[in-house]
Amino acid sequence: MSRILFVLYAEKTHLFIQVPLARAFAAAGHEVRVASQPELVPEITRAGLTAVPVGRDHAMGRLLTLRPEFRSRFGGSDLPPFDVADVAGESLSLSYLRSGYADVVPWWFRLVNEPMVDDLVGLCRWWRPDLVVWEPGTFAGAVAARACGAAHGRLTWGVDFFGRVREQFVRLLAEEGAGTAVAARPGDDPLGEWLEACAGRFGVGFDEELTTGQFTADLLPAPFRLDTSINYVPVRYGVYNGVSVVPRWLWEAPVRPRVGFTLGLSAMERLAGYAVSVVEILRALAELDVEVVAAVAGADGIRGELGAVAGRVRVEEFVPLAALAPTCAVMVHHGGFGTIGTTSLHAVPQLAVAEQLDAIWLARGVSRYGAGVDLPVAEATGERVAREVLRMLTDASFTEGARRLRADLHAMPSPAEAVPHLIRLADRHRTKNDRRQAS
C-alpha cells in the first residue's frame, strides 16, 4: 500500500477533475489524502475523500472581484504568455514570454501557492507520501514532494499550455545564452526565480521538474496535445459532477431530439459572467423542433425573460451532466474541460462557444475530430447557434466524428487501470530521488 497525496489550490472545478483518479487509488487499497486550502475542504469531503487543510485561503476570488482587468484577463483568450502556446516555436519571442511570466507569476501563481506551501511541506515531511499528484498551477505540490523525497507528477485539466510554454521559454532562454536553469540575471526567468526562492526556504534546489513534474497524467487523447517532450501518461477522463441528484424527468426518453445547454461553473463563480446572451440563444433554439434543456446559473430570472417560449425550454439551476449528456442529440456549451470530457464519453456532437484560453484549444480539438463545431464567441448569436445545431442534427458526419472521439477516449486506460502504472512510475522516481539526495 502506498500513500498518495493529491494537491491543489482551492478551485472546485480542478478538484472535480482529480476525484476519479483519487477514488481509483483508494479503491486499489492505497491511502489517499487531498491537501488544499480550508475553503475547499467541504467539497473534498463531500466527494468521499479525506481532506487535509493547509495554510490559509488564497485571495484569487477577491482579486477577480475587485479588479475587473484581472477577471477579464483570466477568463479570456489573451493571457500572456500562454496565449501563444500553439504558435510555432520559430515564431515565438523570448521577451514576450518573459514579460508574460513576469505578469502572471505574482497575481496568479504566487497568489495561490504562497499561502499553502509552508503547511504543505510540513504535512509531507510528517506524513511521508510516496506520490504527490498536483494540479498544474499548484507548484507548491512539487516543492513539498521534493522536500520529503516523494515522487510527483501533474494531473492535467485541459490542454497542457503550462508545459508547452515552459519548454519553449527554456529553449529560447538557452539560445540567448542565459542557461537552461534559473537565469543569471534577475528578471530573466520570473517563474524559475520565484520557484527557486520558494523551494530554497526548505533546502530544495530548483530544476525544471518543479515546473512540469516528473511525469504528467493527461486525461484526453493525444490529438488534443500540444507539441512537447513531456512524459505524458494517458488516463481516461473520469466523470464527477459534485453532489448530484438525478431528476425524475430525466428518466423518460425525450419525444423530440434533446439539445443540452450549459456554460459551466467558473464563468459565474469566478469570472465576469457568461460571454453570450443566454436568453437570445435559448429563444432561437426554442424555434427548432427540439427539446431544450438548459443548466445555467440564475435559472429563475432566465425563465422570466424567455417570455412566450418559456414553456418550450426547461431551465434548471443545475442538472448533473453525466445524467443529461447521454440523453442529448447535441450539446451546446462553453468548451470547458469537464463538459467536453463528459459529453465526448457519450459520443454526443458538440457546439462549443469557447472564450477561455484552454477552452478554445479544446473546442478546436473537438472540431478536428469532426465531432462538433467550434464557434467563436463573437459569432454566437442566437440565430447562428440555432443554425449550427440544426446542421449537427441533420448531418450524420458529426455523429460519426463523436463516435471516433469516444472510441479514442475508451482506448485510454481508465483511472483504475492507470493506477498500477502510476505506482510503478512513483517507485522509479523515488529511487531516483534517493540517489539524488545521496549524492
Phi, psi and chi 1 to 4 in degrees:
 res  aa     phi    psi   chi1   chi2   chi3   chi4
   1 MET       -  132.4 -178.9 -179.7   73.8      -
   2 SER  -108.2  159.7  -62.9      -      -      -
   3 ARG  -100.9  123.0  -70.8 -178.8  169.1 -177.1
   4 ILE  -118.4  124.8  -45.3  -62.6      -      -
   5 LEU  -114.5  119.1 -177.9   66.8      -      -
   6 PHE   -92.3  136.9  -75.9   77.4      -      -
   7 VAL  -131.9  132.8  175.1      -      -      -
   8 LEU  -158.5  149.0   72.1  160.3      -      -
   9 TYR   -71.5  162.3   71.1   86.0      -      -
  10 ALA   -69.3   97.9      -      -      -      -
  11 GLU  -149.0  112.9 -176.7   60.4   47.9      -
  12 LYS   -60.4  -43.2 -176.3  165.6   64.0  175.0
  13 THR   -63.9  -32.7   54.8      -      -      -
  14 HIS   -69.6  -36.3  -64.2  170.8      -      -
  15 LEU   -61.5  -43.7  171.7   68.0      -      -
  16 PHE   -57.1  -33.8  -74.1    8.6      -      -
  17 ILE   -68.9  -35.1  -59.2  -58.0      -      -
  18 GLN   -78.9  -25.8  -67.8 -168.4  -16.1      -
  19 VAL   -56.2  -49.0  167.0      -      -      -
  20 PRO   -58.6  -41.4  -27.5   38.0      -      -
  21 LEU   -71.0  -39.1 -175.1   57.1      -      -
  22 ALA   -60.5  -42.6      -      -      -      -
  23 ARG   -64.8  -36.4  -74.1  177.2  169.1  175.1
  24 ALA   -65.5  -41.3      -      -      -      -
  25 PHE   -61.0  -44.5  -87.0  110.6      -      -
  26 ALA   -64.5  -41.5      -      -      -      -
  27 ALA   -65.3  -26.5      -      -      -      -
  28 ALA   -81.9    1.2      -      -      -      -
  29 GLY    98.3    5.7      -      -      -      -
  30 HIS   -87.1  156.4  -59.3  -72.1      -      -
  31 GLU   -88.9  120.0 -169.8  174.1   -3.0      -
  32 VAL  -120.1  134.1  176.4      -      -      -
  33 ARG  -135.4  152.7  -64.3 -177.7 -176.9  178.4
  34 VAL  -121.2  119.5 -179.1      -      -      -
  35 ALA  -104.2  128.0      -      -      -      -
  36 SER  -158.1 -179.8 -172.9      -      -      -
  37 GLN   -72.9  156.6  -74.5  134.9  -23.5      -
  38 PRO   -52.3  -33.4  -27.6   35.1      -      -
  39 GLU   -54.8  -32.6  173.3 -171.4  -11.7      -
  40 LEU   -91.3   -9.5 -160.4   61.7      -      -
  41 VAL   -54.3  -45.8  165.7      -      -      -
  42 PRO   -58.6  -38.8  -24.3   34.8      -      -
  43 GLU   -67.2  -37.9  -72.3  -69.0  -15.2      -
  44 ILE   -63.8  -47.0  -63.1  169.1      -      -
  45 THR   -70.9  -31.7   55.0      -      -      -
  46 ARG   -64.3  -24.5  -83.4 -164.9  -76.5  -94.1
  47 ALA   -82.0    1.4      -      -      -      -
  48 GLY    80.9   18.6      -      -      -      -
  49 LEU  -111.0  156.7  -63.4  166.6      -      -
  50 THR   -83.6  122.2  -60.3      -      -      -
  51 ALA   -98.6  145.7      -      -      -      -
  52 VAL  -127.9  106.6 -175.0      -      -      -
  53 PRO   -71.9  134.3   22.2  -28.2      -      -
  54 VAL  -130.5  136.5  -72.5      -      -      -
  55 GLY    65.9 -148.6      -      -      -      -
  56 ARG  -123.5  162.5   65.4 -175.3 -172.1  -79.7
  57 ASP   -62.6  142.9  -68.2  -29.4      -      -
  58 HIS   -79.0  168.7   62.7   73.6      -      -
  59 ALA  -107.8   19.5      -      -      -      -
  60 MET   -60.2  -45.9  175.5   65.8   80.8      -
  61 GLY   -59.1  -42.5      -      -      -      -
  62 ARG   -66.5  -40.0 -170.0  160.4   62.6 -107.7
  63 LEU   -61.5  -45.5  174.1   71.2      -      -
  64 LEU   -67.2  -27.2  -64.0  178.1      -      -
  65 THR   -76.3  -42.1  -60.9      -      -      -
  66 LEU   -84.5  -24.5  -63.3  176.5      -      -
  67 ARG  -120.7   92.4  -60.6  -74.2  -64.5  -84.0
  68 PRO   -56.0  -31.2  -22.3   32.2      -      -
  69 GLU   -66.0  -33.5   68.7  -87.3   23.0      -
  70 PHE   -74.2  -37.8  -73.9  108.4      -      -
  71 ARG   -62.4  -44.5 -174.2  168.8   63.3 -120.6
  72 SER   -69.4  -34.7   60.4      -      -      -
  73 ARG   -68.3  -43.0 -158.3 -178.4  -46.2  171.4
  74 PHE   -69.9  -32.6 -162.1   62.6      -      -
  75 GLY   -95.8    0.4      -      -      -      -
  76 GLY  -104.1 -165.9      -      -      -      -
  77 SER  -103.4    1.8   59.5      -      -      -
  78 ASP  -120.1   60.3   55.7  -13.4      -      -
  79 LEU  -103.8   94.2  178.0   61.7      -      -
  80 PRO   -65.6  146.0  -19.6   32.8      -      -
  81 PRO   -89.4    1.5   35.3  -37.3      -      -
  82 PHE   -78.7  -14.2  -55.1  119.2      -      -
  83 ASP   -69.3  -11.5   56.3  -21.8      -      -
  84 VAL  -110.3   21.1  -66.7      -      -      -
  85 ALA   -61.3  -28.9      -      -      -      -
  86 ASP   -98.1   10.0   59.2  -16.0      -      -
  87 VAL   -83.1  141.6  172.6      -      -      -
  88 ALA   -57.8  141.4      -      -      -      -
  89 GLY   -55.6  -37.9      -      -      -      -
  90 GLU   -70.1  -14.4   60.8  -87.7   14.0      -
  91 SER   -96.4   -0.4  -58.5      -      -      -
  92 LEU   -85.9  150.7  -68.4  172.5      -      -
  93 SER  -112.6  127.6  157.5      -      -      -
  94 LEU   -60.8  -41.3  176.4   61.3      -      -
  95 SER   -64.6  -35.8   62.3      -      -      -
  96 TYR   -66.7  -45.9 -175.6   82.5      -      -
  97 LEU   -64.0  -41.8  -61.6 -175.8      -      -
  98 ARG   -63.3  -45.6  179.5 -176.7  -75.7  136.2
  99 SER   -67.0  -32.8   65.1      -      -      -
 100 GLY   -64.1  -46.1      -      -      -      -
 101 TYR   -62.3  -42.1  -86.4  125.7      -      -
 102 ALA   -59.7  -30.6      -      -      -      -
 103 ASP   -80.7  -46.8 -178.1   49.3      -      -
 104 VAL   -81.1  -28.5   82.0      -      -      -
 105 VAL   -60.2  -47.2  166.5      -      -      -
 106 PRO   -68.2  -43.7  -16.3   29.5      -      -
 107 TRP   -91.9   -7.0   73.0  -99.2      -      -
 108 TRP  -121.0  -69.2 -176.9    1.9      -      -
 109 PHE   -65.3  -48.0  -62.2  151.9      -      -
 110 ARG   -66.3  -39.9  -70.6 -171.9   64.1  174.6
 111 LEU   -58.6  -39.7 -172.7   68.9      -      -
 112 VAL   -93.8  -23.8  -61.7      -      -      -
 113 ASN   -91.0  -41.1  -79.1  -87.6      -      -
 114 GLU   -58.8  -38.0  -68.6  -75.8    1.3      -
 115 PRO   -66.0  -13.6  -22.8   35.0      -      -
 116 MET  -117.6  -14.6   67.0 -172.3  -65.2      -
 117 VAL   -65.8  -40.0   65.5      -      -      -
 118 ASP   -63.0  -49.1  -67.9   88.0      -      -
 119 ASP   -62.6  -38.6  -96.7   11.8      -      -
 120 LEU   -65.3  -42.7 -173.0   60.7      -      -
 121 VAL   -62.2  -42.7  169.4      -      -      -
 122 GLY   -60.7  -42.2      -      -      -      -
 123 LEU   -60.4  -46.7  166.9   65.9      -      -
 124 CYS   -67.2  -37.3  -74.1      -      -      -
 125 ARG   -70.0  -25.1  -75.1  175.7  168.0  169.6
 126 TRP   -85.0  -49.7  165.9   71.1      -      -
 127 TRP   -83.0  -24.2 -166.6   54.2      -      -
 128 ARG    57.3   62.0  -49.9  -62.6  -64.4 -176.4
 129 PRO   -64.9  153.6   25.9  -35.1      -      -
 130 ASP   -85.0  -31.6  -61.0  -67.3      -      -
 131 LEU  -141.6  133.2  171.5   63.0      -      -
 132 VAL  -112.8  122.6  175.2      -      -      -
 133 VAL  -107.5  119.5  179.8      -      -      -
 134 TRP  -123.6  148.4   48.1  -74.9      -      -
 135 GLU   -70.1  140.4  175.6  -84.0  -30.0      -
 136 PRO   -55.2  -24.4  -29.5   37.1      -      -
 137 GLY   -95.5   -1.8      -      -      -      -
 138 THR   -98.5   73.2  -50.8      -      -      -
 139 PHE   -64.4  -19.5  -58.3   98.9      -      -
 140 ALA   -57.3  -29.8      -      -      -      -
 141 GLY   -62.7  -41.6      -      -      -      -
 142 ALA   -67.7  -41.8      -      -      -      -
 143 VAL   -61.7  -46.1  171.9      -      -      -
 144 ALA   -66.4  -38.7      -      -      -      -
 145 ALA   -62.2  -46.1      -      -      -      -
 146 ARG   -63.4  -35.9 -179.5   70.8   63.7   79.1
 147 ALA   -66.6  -24.5      -      -      -      -
 148 CYS  -112.7    0.8   73.3      -      -      -
 149 GLY    83.9   11.7      -      -      -      -
 150 ALA   -78.8  153.6      -      -      -      -
 151 ALA   -70.6  155.5      -      -      -      -
 152 HIS  -152.7  148.0   64.4   96.0      -      -
 153 GLY  -153.2  160.3      -      -      -      -
 154 ARG   -91.1  156.2  -61.3  179.0  -55.8  155.1
 155 LEU  -123.1  114.6  177.1   62.2      -      -
 156 THR   -71.3  157.8   61.0      -      -      -
 157 TRP  -129.0   24.3   42.9 -103.5      -      -
 158 GLY   169.9 -162.9      -      -      -      -
 159 VAL   -65.8  137.8  173.3      -      -      -
 160 ASP   -81.2   68.9 -173.4   16.7      -      -
 161 PHE   -70.5  -25.7   55.8   86.6      -      -
 162 PHE   -58.4  -52.8  -68.2  100.7      -      -
 163 GLY   -67.7  -41.9      -      -      -      -
 164 ARG   -61.2  -48.4  162.4   69.5 -179.1 -179.5
 165 VAL   -67.0  -38.2  168.7      -      -      -
 166 ARG   -64.0  -42.9 -176.1   61.8 -167.5  176.2
 167 GLU   -62.1  -42.8  -78.8 -159.3  -13.8      -
 168 GLN   -66.4  -38.6  -66.4  -57.5  -52.6      -
 169 PHE   -63.4  -47.0  177.2   79.9      -      -
 170 VAL   -61.7  -39.9  169.4      -      -      -
 171 ARG   -61.9  -48.8  176.4 -176.6   63.0   81.1
 172 LEU   -66.3  -35.4  -68.6  171.2      -      -
 173 LEU   -64.2  -41.5 -163.8   61.6      -      -
 174 ALA   -65.7  -40.5      -      -      -      -
 175 GLU   -64.1  -31.2  -69.9  174.2    0.7      -
 176 GLU   -73.5  -18.7 -172.7 -173.2   59.7      -
 177 GLY   100.7    7.9      -      -      -      -
 178 ALA   -85.9   -6.5      -      -      -      -
 179 GLY    98.8  170.4      -      -      -      -
 180 THR  -102.4  -10.4   56.8      -      -      -
 181 ALA   -96.3 -149.0      -      -      -      -
 182 VAL   -64.7  133.6  176.3      -      -      -
 183 ALA   -64.2  157.5      -      -      -      -
 184 ALA   -74.9  -32.1      -      -      -      -
 185 ARG  -103.4  137.9  -59.2 -174.7  -57.9  -85.8
 186 PRO   -55.1  134.0  -24.0   33.7      -      -
 187 GLY    93.2  -10.4      -      -      -      -
 188 ASP   -64.9  -37.9  -86.0  -19.2      -      -
 189 ASP  -137.4   84.8 -179.9    3.5      -      -
 190 PRO   -58.3  -41.1  -25.6   35.0      -      -
 191 LEU   -69.0  -47.3  176.7   61.2      -      -
 192 GLY   -63.0  -39.7      -      -      -      -
 193 GLU   -67.1  -40.8  -69.8  165.7   23.0      -
 194 TRP   -64.3  -45.8  164.1   61.4      -      -
 195 LEU   -65.9  -36.2  -86.0  174.3      -      -
 196 GLU   -61.4  -45.2 -177.7 -176.6   46.6      -
 197 ALA   -66.6  -42.4      -      -      -      -
 198 CYS   -63.0  -49.5 -178.9      -      -      -
 199 ALA   -68.6  -34.0      -      -      -      -
 200 GLY   -61.6  -26.3      -      -      -      -
 201 ARG   -62.3  -20.8  -58.0 -154.1  -53.0  -95.0
 202 PHE  -114.3   18.0  -49.7  103.7      -      -
 203 GLY    73.2   23.4      -      -      -      -
 204 VAL  -106.7  129.9  172.0      -      -      -
 205 GLY   -83.8  157.4      -      -      -      -
 206 PHE   -89.9  137.1  172.8   82.5      -      -
 207 ASP  -151.5  178.6   59.0   39.9      -      -
 208 GLU   -69.1  -15.4  -73.8  -58.3  -44.7      -
 209 GLU   -61.3  -25.1  -77.4 -174.7   -0.8      -
 210 LEU   -74.1  -14.5  -64.1 -173.7      -      -
 211 THR  -100.1  -30.5   70.4      -      -      -
 212 THR  -132.1    6.4   52.5      -      -      -
 213 GLY    79.9  173.5      -      -      -      -
 214 GLN   -84.6  -17.6  -65.4  174.3  -44.5      -
 215 PHE  -162.7  169.2   61.8   86.2      -      -
 216 THR  -135.0  119.7  -64.6      -      -      -
 217 ALA   -79.5  119.5      -      -      -      -
 218 ASP  -112.7  130.1 -169.6   17.3      -      -
 219 LEU   -97.4    2.3  -59.7 -179.0      -      -
 220 LEU  -125.8  158.8  -75.1  176.1      -      -
 221 PRO   -61.2  158.1  -21.4   32.1      -      -
 222 ALA   -54.6  -35.0      -      -      -      -
 223 PRO   -59.5  -17.8  -29.5   37.7      -      -
 224 PHE   -81.4  -14.6  -78.9   89.0      -      -
 225 ARG   -77.9  146.0  -71.1 -179.6 -165.8  153.5
 226 LEU   -80.4  160.4  -61.5  169.2      -      -
 227 ASP   -77.8  112.8 -177.2   24.6      -      -
 228 THR  -143.7  172.4   75.9      -      -      -
 229 SER  -101.7   12.9   62.4      -      -      -
 230 ILE   -68.7  144.0  -70.0  168.3      -      -
 231 ASN   -79.5   98.2  175.8   25.1      -      -
 232 TYR   -92.1  132.5  -70.4  110.3      -      -
 233 VAL  -107.3  114.0 -179.9      -      -      -
 234 PRO   -70.2  131.2   24.6  -31.7      -      -
 235 VAL  -138.2  123.0 -178.9      -      -      -
 236 ARG   -61.6  137.4 -174.9 -167.1  -45.1  151.0
 237 TYR   -54.6  133.1  170.5   78.4      -      -
 238 GLY  -112.9  149.4      -      -      -      -
 239 VAL   -96.3  128.9  177.6      -      -      -
 240 TYR  -146.5  121.7  175.1   69.2      -      -
 241 ASN  -105.6   10.3  -66.7  154.4      -      -
 242 GLY    80.6 -169.3      -      -      -      -
 243 VAL   -62.6  121.6  176.2      -      -      -
 244 SER  -136.4  148.9  -59.3      -      -      -
 245 VAL  -129.7  127.0  176.0      -      -      -
 246 VAL   -85.6  117.5  177.8      -      -      -
 247 PRO   -72.1  154.5   25.2  -32.2      -      -
 248 ARG   -59.3  -37.7  177.4   66.7  177.6   80.4
 249 TRP   -64.6  -21.8   57.2  -95.8      -      -
 250 LEU   -73.9  -15.6  -97.9 -178.8      -      -
 251 TRP   -68.3  -26.5  -59.0    4.3      -      -
 252 GLU   -92.2  135.4  -58.6  169.6    3.6      -
 253 ALA   -65.3  136.2      -      -      -      -
 254 PRO   -65.9  144.7   21.3  -30.8      -      -
 255 VAL   -73.1  -38.3  176.1      -      -      -
 256 ARG  -114.9  164.4  -62.4 -177.3  -59.0  -80.3
 257 PRO   -54.2  133.1  -24.1   33.3      -      -
 258 ARG   -94.6  132.0  177.8  173.4  -74.0  162.5
 259 VAL  -111.2  117.6  175.9      -      -      -
 260 GLY   -87.5  150.5      -      -      -      -
 261 PHE  -142.0  121.3 -179.5   87.4      -      -
 262 THR  -150.1  146.7  178.9      -      -      -
 263 LEU  -122.8   17.9  -63.5  175.7      -      -
 264 GLY    77.5 -176.0      -      -      -      -
 265 LEU   -96.0  -39.8  -59.5  173.0      -      -
 266 SER   -67.0  -34.5  -61.7      -      -      -
 267 ALA   -57.3  -39.4      -      -      -      -
 268 MET   -92.1  -33.4  -62.9  -57.6  -71.6      -
 269 GLU   -79.5  -34.5  -68.1 -177.6   -1.9      -
 270 ARG  -119.9  -29.5  -68.7  -68.8 -163.1 -164.0
 271 LEU  -110.4 -156.4  -55.7  175.9      -      -
 272 ALA   -90.6    9.5      -      -      -      -
 273 GLY   102.4 -175.9      -      -      -      -
 274 TYR   -71.0  143.4  -62.3  139.7      -      -
 275 ALA   -88.7   -6.4      -      -      -      -
 276 VAL  -126.7  165.8  -64.0      -      -      -
 277 SER   -83.5  105.7  171.4      -      -      -
 278 VAL   -61.2  -45.7  172.6      -      -      -
 279 VAL   -63.9  -43.8  171.9      -      -      -
 280 GLU   -60.2  -44.3  177.8 -172.3  -16.5      -
 281 ILE   -67.9  -43.0  -69.9  173.2      -      -
 282 LEU   -66.0  -37.0  -67.2 -178.4      -      -
 283 ARG   -62.7  -41.0  -79.4  177.0  176.6  161.9
 284 ALA   -68.0  -41.7      -      -      -      -
 285 LEU   -64.5  -33.3  -69.4  174.9      -      -
 286 ALA   -65.2  -18.7      -      -      -      -
 287 GLU   -79.5  -14.0  -62.8  -59.1  -40.3      -
 288 LEU   -82.7  163.4  -56.8  178.1      -      -
 289 ASP   -85.4   65.8 -173.0   23.7      -      -
 290 VAL  -138.9  169.4  -61.0      -      -      -
 291 GLU  -106.6  123.5  174.1 -171.6  -49.3      -
 292 VAL  -104.3  130.0 -178.1      -      -      -
 293 VAL  -123.3  117.5  175.8      -      -      -
 294 ALA  -113.3  129.1      -      -      -      -
 295 ALA  -112.7  100.2      -      -      -      -
 296 VAL  -142.4  150.6  -73.0      -      -      -
 297 ALA   -67.0  146.1      -      -      -      -
 298 GLY    74.9   36.0      -      -      -      -
 299 ALA   -57.6  -41.6      -      -      -      -
 300 ASP   -59.3  -46.6  -71.7  -18.3      -      -
 301 GLY   -65.1  -38.0      -      -      -      -
 302 ILE   -66.4  -40.9  -70.0  169.1      -      -
 303 ARG   -57.3  -43.0  -72.4 -169.0 -151.5  101.9
 304 GLY   -64.2  -36.0      -      -      -      -
 305 GLU   -75.3  -22.7  -69.7 -175.4   61.3      -
 306 LEU   -68.5  -23.6  -75.5  173.6      -      -
 307 GLY    62.1 -125.8      -      -      -      -
 308 ALA   -63.9  -25.6      -      -      -      -
 309 VAL   -92.8    3.4  -57.5      -      -      -
 310 ALA   -57.4  -33.8      -      -      -      -
 311 GLY   -71.6  -11.3      -      -      -      -
 312 ARG  -103.0    2.4  -57.8  170.6   64.2  180.0
 313 VAL  -133.2  126.4  179.5      -      -      -
 314 ARG   -90.2  118.9  179.7 -177.3  -71.1  -85.6
 315 VAL  -115.7  120.6 -175.6      -      -      -
 316 GLU  -125.1  151.2  -56.6  -73.8  -13.1      -
 317 GLU   -66.6  -37.9 -162.6   75.9   22.5      -
 318 PHE  -153.9  134.6  173.4   77.3      -      -
 319 VAL  -134.3  127.2 -178.1      -      -      -
 320 PRO   -60.3  121.2   16.4  -26.8      -      -
 321 LEU   -62.7  -32.8 -167.6   60.4      -      -
 322 ALA   -62.1  -27.4      -      -      -      -
 323 ALA   -89.9  -33.3      -      -      -      -
 324 LEU   -77.2  -45.2  174.8   62.1      -      -
 325 ALA   -54.3  -44.4      -      -      -      -
 326 PRO   -64.0  -16.7  -17.6   29.0      -      -
 327 THR   -93.1   -2.3   73.0      -      -      -
 328 CYS   -98.5  149.2  -68.6      -      -      -
 329 ALA   -91.5  -27.9      -      -      -      -
 330 VAL  -147.1  143.8  171.7      -      -      -
 331 MET  -119.2  125.4 -177.6   68.1   69.8      -
 332 VAL  -102.2  128.1 -179.9      -      -      -
 333 HIS  -155.7 -175.4   58.3   70.2      -      -
 334 HIS   -96.7    3.0   60.8  -57.8      -      -
 335 GLY    84.4   12.8      -      -      -      -
 336 GLY   -66.3  150.8      -      -      -      -
 337 PHE   -60.6  -47.6 -178.3   66.2      -      -
 338 GLY   -63.9  -39.3      -      -      -      -
 339 THR   -67.0  -45.1  -55.9      -      -      -
 340 ILE   -64.6  -43.0  -77.9 -178.2      -      -
 341 GLY   -61.4  -48.0      -      -      -      -
 342 THR   -66.2  -45.0  -56.8      -      -      -
 343 THR   -63.7  -39.9  -54.8      -      -      -
 344 SER   -66.4  -33.7  -61.5      -      -      -
 345 LEU   -62.0  -21.8  -77.0  171.1      -      -
 346 HIS  -108.3   12.0  -63.6  -73.1      -      -
 347 ALA    54.9   42.2      -      -      -      -
 348 VAL   -99.0  125.7  177.2      -      -      -
 349 PRO   -57.6  147.1  -25.7   35.9      -      -
 350 GLN  -130.3  138.6  -52.3  173.7   50.7      -
 351 LEU  -110.3  110.2  172.6   58.8      -      -
 352 ALA  -104.0  121.5      -      -      -      -
 353 VAL  -107.2   86.3 -176.8      -      -      -
 354 ALA  -100.5  138.1      -      -      -      -
 355 GLU  -124.1  -40.8 -179.4 -176.5   35.2      -
 356 GLN   -67.3  155.4  -82.7 -173.1  -87.5      -
 357 LEU   -49.5  -63.4 -162.7   62.6      -      -
 358 ASP   -69.6  -29.7   60.5  -49.5      -      -
 359 ALA   -62.3  -34.6      -      -      -      -
 360 ILE   -63.2  -44.7  -69.9  172.7      -      -
 361 TRP   -70.2  -36.0  -63.8  -41.2      -      -
 362 LEU   -63.7  -43.4  -71.5  165.7      -      -
 363 ALA   -62.9  -39.7      -      -      -      -
 364 ARG   -63.6  -37.4  -70.5  172.8 -173.9  165.1
 365 GLY   -62.0  -43.1      -      -      -      -
 366 VAL   -61.2  -42.3  170.8      -      -      -
 367 SER   -64.2  -40.4  179.5      -      -      -
 368 ARG   -62.6  -32.2  -76.1 -165.5  -61.7  -90.7
 369 TYR   -70.3  -14.5  -94.8   95.7      -      -
 370 GLY    77.6   16.8      -      -      -      -
 371 ALA   -93.7    3.0      -      -      -      -
 372 GLY   174.4 -167.7      -      -      -      -
 373 VAL  -123.0  133.6  172.8      -      -      -
 374 ASP   -99.6  105.0  167.7   23.1      -      -
 375 LEU  -108.7  117.0 -177.9   62.7      -      -
 376 PRO   -58.9  146.3  -22.3   33.0      -      -
 377 VAL   -55.4  -41.4  168.1      -      -      -
 378 ALA   -63.0  -20.6      -      -      -      -
 379 GLU  -102.8    3.4  -60.0  175.4   24.7      -
 380 ALA   -87.1   60.0      -      -      -      -
 381 THR   -75.9  164.2   61.7      -      -      -
 382 GLY   -59.2  -43.5      -      -      -      -
 383 GLU   -61.4  -43.4  179.5 -175.4    0.9      -
 384 ARG   -68.7  -42.4  177.2   68.9 -175.7  -81.7
 385 VAL   -60.8  -45.0  168.9      -      -      -
 386 ALA   -62.5  -39.1      -      -      -      -
 387 ARG   -65.4  -41.8 -173.6  164.3   70.3 -114.6
 388 GLU   -69.4  -37.1  -64.6  -67.1   -7.4      -
 389 VAL   -63.6  -43.9  166.1      -      -      -
 390 LEU   -61.0  -39.1 -176.2   59.5      -      -
 391 ARG   -63.4  -41.0 -176.7  161.6   70.1   98.4
 392 MET   -69.5  -30.3  -75.7 -168.7  -77.0      -
 393 LEU   -71.9  -25.9  -71.4  170.1      -      -
 394 THR  -107.4  -14.0   54.7      -      -      -
 395 ASP  -103.3  109.6 -175.2  -16.6      -      -
 396 ALA   -65.4  -16.6      -      -      -      -
 397 SER   -63.5  -29.2   69.2      -      -      -
 398 PHE   -68.0  -39.6  -70.8  105.3      -      -
 399 THR   -65.2  -39.3  -61.2      -      -      -
 400 GLU   -63.3  -42.7  -67.0  166.5    5.1      -
 401 GLY   -63.8  -40.5      -      -      -      -
 402 ALA   -63.2  -35.0      -      -      -      -
 403 ARG   -70.2  -35.4  -72.2  171.7  177.8  163.6
 404 ARG   -63.5  -43.3  -74.6 -166.6  -63.1  -88.5
 405 LEU   -63.6  -44.3  175.0   50.7      -      -
 406 ARG   -60.6  -41.6  177.5 -179.6   61.6 -177.8
 407 ALA   -62.0  -41.0      -      -      -      -
 408 ASP   -66.5  -37.2  -79.4   -0.4      -      -
 409 LEU   -64.0  -46.8  -86.0  169.0      -      -
 410 HIS   -70.8  -17.4  -79.2  -80.7      -      -
 411 ALA   -76.1  -16.1      -      -      -      -
 412 MET   -78.2  152.6  -60.7  171.0   69.5      -
 413 PRO   -63.0  135.4  -17.2   29.7      -      -
 414 SER   -65.9  165.1   69.1      -      -      -
 415 PRO   -53.0  -41.9  -30.3   36.8      -      -
 416 ALA   -64.0  -39.9      -      -      -      -
 417 GLU   -71.9  -27.5  -68.0  165.9  -23.5      -
 418 ALA   -78.2  -23.7      -      -      -      -
 419 VAL   -55.0  -50.6  162.5      -      -      -
 420 PRO   -58.1  -39.5  -24.3   35.2      -      -
 421 HIS   -66.1  -41.2  178.2   56.1      -      -
 422 LEU   -65.6  -34.9  -67.0  172.3      -      -
 423 ILE   -65.5  -41.4  -69.2  -65.8      -      -
 424 ARG   -64.2  -40.7  -71.8 -167.6  -64.9  -88.6
 425 LEU   -60.8  -43.1  -93.4  179.0      -      -
 426 ALA   -61.4  -43.5      -      -      -      -
 427 ASP   -60.9  -42.5  -69.6  -18.2      -      -
 428 ARG   -64.3  -43.5 -171.0 -176.7  -46.4  155.6
 429 HIS   -73.8  -31.1  -77.0  -66.6      -      -
 430 ARG   -64.9  -37.1  -80.3 -154.4  -41.2  -80.3
 431 THR   -62.7  -42.8  -59.9      -      -      -
 432 LYS   -63.3  -39.6 -175.7  177.1   77.0  172.6
 433 ASN   -62.7  -40.7  -65.9  -13.7      -      -
 434 ASP   -62.7  -42.1  -70.3  -18.1      -      -
 435 ARG   -64.0  -39.9  -71.2 -161.7  -59.9  -92.6
 436 ARG   -62.1  -44.6  176.8 -167.1  -74.3  139.6
 437 GLN   -67.7  -34.4  -69.3  175.6  -15.6      -
 438 ALA   -67.8  -31.7      -      -      -      -
 439 SER   -82.9      -   62.2      -      -      -
